[in-house]
Amino acid sequence: MQAEQYDLHADIETRHWWFAARRRIVKTLVERLAPPSKSTVVIDVGCGTGANVAALAESYACRGMDASSAAIEHARSRFPTVEFACESDFARRADWLGEAHVVLLMDVLEHVEDDFLFLSRLLAPLAPGTQVVITVPADPRLWTPHDESFGHWRRYELERLAATWRGLAVKQRLLSGYNARLYPVIRAVRAVTSARGKAAGRAGTDFAMPPAFANRLLENFFAGECAALVKTLDRESVAYRHGASLIAVLEREPGSIAERPRPASIPRDVYRPAAQAS
């Protein structure tokens, strides 16, 4: 992400329907995974400008870390009660991660070229029982200039996301599409954006504030998926097969985790459009 996109996030993420609904869904899941307590540590890895973890700060001991100094500068100035660190090396924050009860990884993996290596490095220092909530953009057919502007390497399908932790010492508690109710509308809008070759919103993205009434309506419609997602926690069923995004919950199990680079059987152009591969 670029500085202007962090500025955009800082400006709209507390209000825009997509950010707000995602926070409501994740907050509900976190409360099911770990009952609210100021002794319970929640760490947002790739916290960006901070609003997601700050939304939990009244009920949990919250921390955020991000590789971007611009993002952390925004986060610290906006949410002074949350502890933030500008860090990309998990080994240097092994003490933090080892204390975590819940780790958030919200729309981060798509920004990482080798997501297998990244996730294995993140999971390694976590204590058994730590819950990990992951969200990513879904469906390669939704690839547009919005993804290119954000520096995405891929949009995921269910099987591709599950492959990143297969064989590691984790239990999958949830894997589903979400932002599913609005998927047909989003796909239609993305088709137009792709044909135009230009993002529809600000700073090279599709984000722009809609009118207040529409914004609230969209937020509630998206956030209404929460009940179905919670219902499928620890079940074999999938709440939504399709969605503009995917969501997963993992539980760290006993056992060591070694660094695991991307398998040779999964070439880059499988999960990043060939036109974008370098």
N, C-alpha and C positions, 0 to 999 in steps of 0.2 A: 504494500500500500504506500501511497505517496502522502506527503504532508497535507495537501489539500483535501484528501479523503479522510484523514484523521480530523481535520477541522470540520468537515461535513458531519462525521459521526458525532463529534462533541456537540454540534449544533442541534442535531435532530434525534439522537438515539433515545432520549428520554420521552419523546413525543410520538415519533413515527410508528405507525401501526405494526410494522413488521418487527421492529426491535421490541416494542412493548409486549406484543403477544408472545414472542419467543421467551421473554423474561418471565411472563406469567406461567407458561408451560414448564420451564426449567425450574422455577421456584417451587411449584407444586411437586415436581419429581424429587427435588432435593429434600423437601420436607417429609416425603415418604421414605427416602433412603436414610435420612439422619434427622431425627426429631430436633427441633430448634433448641440450641443451647449455646451460650457464649463460650463454652469449653470445646465446642465442635469446630474444627478448622476447615474452612472451605477455601480452596485456592483456584483462581481463574488463570489458567495458562493461556497466554495470548490474549490478555485482558483488554487490549486496545485502549480506548479512552475511559474505561472503568465503570460504566453504568451497570453492567450485568452483575458484577460481584458486589457493587455498592448497594444494589437492591436487596441483598441478603444480609447486609451488615448490622441491621437492628437485631437479628436473631442468631447470628453466627460470628465466630472470629474469622474475619475475611482478609485475604491477601490476594494481590494480583501481580502477575509478572508478564512482561512483554519484551521482545527484542528491540522494539522501537523506542528511542528516547523521546521522540515527538509524542507518541501515544502516552508514555508514562508521565510526561510533563503535563499533558491535559488531565490525566487521571488524578495526579496528586493535587492539582489546583482545584479540581471540581469536588473531590471526595477526600478531604483531609483526614477523616476518621479511619480510612482503610490504608493498610500498609502496602505499598507498591515497590517493585524492584524492576529495574531495567536489566534483564538477564535473558540469555538464550542457551546457556550451558546448564543443563539439569544437574550435572554433577556438583556444580558450585552452589546449588540450592537443594542438595540432597537432604539437609536438615529440615527445611521447610516441607518438602514433599513427603518425607518420612513421618511428619506429624499430621498430614492431611487426613481427614475423614472423607471428604468429597473433593474431587478435582473436576473442574469444568474445562472442556476443550471445545469452545464454541466457534464454529466456522474458522478453524485454524488449519486443519490437515490439507485442505485444498491449496493452501499457499506454500506447501512444502514439497520440494521435488521428490525426495525419498521419504514418503510418509511411513513406510515400514520401519525404517531406521529411527525416525523421529518418535514414533509411538513406542517402540521397544525401549528407547532411552528414557522416555517419560515414565513408563510403567515400572522400570527396574527398581527405583528407590522407594516405591510405594509400599506401605505395610499391608500385610494380608487383611482383607476386609474393607480396604479403601474403595469407595465407589467413584467411577469415572463416567461423567456425562459428556457425550460427544455429539456435536451437530455438524453437518456438512451440507453444501448445496448438492442437489440431485439432478439426475437425468441429463446426459450429454446433449440431448436434443434441445435443451434450453440454453446452450452455450451462445453467448452474444458478446458484443463489445464491453458489456458490464463486467464479464469475467476477465477479459483481457486487461481492462483498466485496473482491476484489483490484483492482477498478477496471479490468478488462479492457474494451477496446473491441470485441474480436472474437475468435472462434476461426477458424482458417484452414483452407482447403482448398488442395490442391497448387497449383492454377492461381492462386489469389488471392495466395499467398505469392510465387510466381515473378514475378508482375506488379510487385512492389516493386522489383526490380532489372532488369527487362527494358529494354533500350536503354542501360543504363549500362556503363561500361568494366570489366566483370567477366565471368569465365567460370564457368559453373555446373558444379561437379564432382560434386555430389551433391544430390539432392532426393528425399526419401522420407518416408513415414510411419514412425513408430516408436512404442514402447509399443503394439505391434500384437498381441502374443500375449495380452495381458490386455484387449484392446479390448472383446470381448463382455461380460466381467464389469464393466468400467468403465461401459459403456453402460447395463447393467442397473441398476447402483447409481445412476448419474446420473439415470435415469428415475424412480427412487423419490425421490431427493433433490428433483428438480424438482417432483414431485407434492406433496411435503411443503412445499415452499416454504422450506426451511431447510437450510443446510449441515450435513453429518454430523459434522464434526470441531470443532477448536478455533478460536477467534478468527474465527468466521464463515467458515471454510474447511472443506474436506473432509480436511484433514490431522490425523491422530491416530496415535499409535504403536500398531501391532498387537503381539501377543505375539511374543517374540523368534524363535521357530521360524518362524512365519508371515512375519515381516518378512524373514528371511534367504531363505526360499523365494521370496517375491515379488521380492526384489532379484535373485536369480540367474536367475529366469525372464525378467525384463525385460532384464537385462544380457546374456543369451544371444543377443539380437538383434544384438549387435555384429558378429559375423562376417559376417552377410548384408549389413550396411551397409557395412563395409569392402570387401567383394567388389564392390560396385556403384560404388565410387569411380572416377570418370572413365569410367563406362560409361553407355550410354543407358538401361539397365534401371533399374527402381525396385524396391528391396528389398521394400517394403511399400506397397501402395496405400492401406491404411487403418490408422489408429492413433489413439490418444488425443492424440498429439503429432506434429509434423513436425520434420525435421532437414534442414539444407542446408549445403553447403560451397561457398563462392565463392572465386575467386582474382582479386585486383585485377590488371587489365591496364593497359598504358600508355594514357595519354589523360586529359584533364581531365574532371572530373565537376562539373556545375553543380547547384545546389540545384533539386530537382524536387518541387514540391507534388503532392498527390494529384490525379490526372487527373479532370476533370469527368465522364468516362465511367464512373467508379466511385463512385457515390453512397455515402454513409455507411451507409445501411440495407442495402447489399449485404453488408457485412462486419461489421456489428453488428446484432443483432436489433432489429427496428423498435421493439419495446417499450422498448428501452434507449436509443434515439437521442433526443437532446434538440434 
